[in-house]
Amino acid sequence: PGLDWLGIEAEFFHTNPHIKQQPFSVTFPGGLTAPLLGGKQGARLSVNTAAINVVIRYTGKRFQPYIGGGFAMYWASLSGSEVKLGQPLNASDTSPGLNALAGSRFFFTKQVAIFGEYKYNSTTFDFGNNVLFKADYSAHNFVGGISLHF
């Protein structure tokens, strides 16, 4: 037994949380609001996450709920049709952040289990340079799959 309930895991995953086109409106004195034509163009965002988590789990024989969290590094690329100074929008940033999770797994054999978990990711991107775009990234993911244990 000992520390069977404590674990360390590493993970890597990729997401594409694209930014949708945003409408603009202006509010005049007296409360009249009018939409402006065009709006703010959307952008393509690609995020890679690498995380190291400390995991605490109930050490049941077949069913094992768990919680965990840890440090993550996020690599993001931003691109789109927005033009600034005659250049298309194209920038990247690397930022540290948080990774937290909670879930459970069910073992079919000693080596094969299915799992389902909720995962929360958080960081701040500052794309800087000629883009001048800063974003708070907060992602909520529900994931599941098959895990192999050796």
C-alpha positions, 0 to 999 in steps of 0.5 A: 500500500504506502502511497498508492493513493498519490500519483504524478502524471504528465499529459499533452493535448491540443485544442482549437478554441477559435475566436468568433467575429465580434459585433460592434455597437455604439450607445448614444446619450438617451440610451439609443444603441446602433450596430456598426457595420463590419464588426471585429474580425474573428481569428484562428487560435491553436493551443498546445498544453503540456502539464505535470499534475499531482493526482490523489485517488481513491484506491478501490479495486475497480472504481477509482475517483480522483482529483488533481492539478498542477503546472502547465505550459501553453503554446498558442498561435493566433492568425486571421484576416485582420490587417494591421500595418499592411500585415495579416494577423499572425502571432504566437505566445508561450505562457505558464498556467494552471491545469486542474482535473477531477474524474474517475476510472473503471478497471476492466482488467489490471491494465485496462480501464475507461475514464471520464474527467473534467479538466480546467485550464487557465493562463494569460496570453500576451501576443505583443509585437505589432498585434497588441492582443492580450487574452485570458484563456480559460477552458473547461473540457470534458474528456474520456477514453481508455487508459493502459496501465503498466 
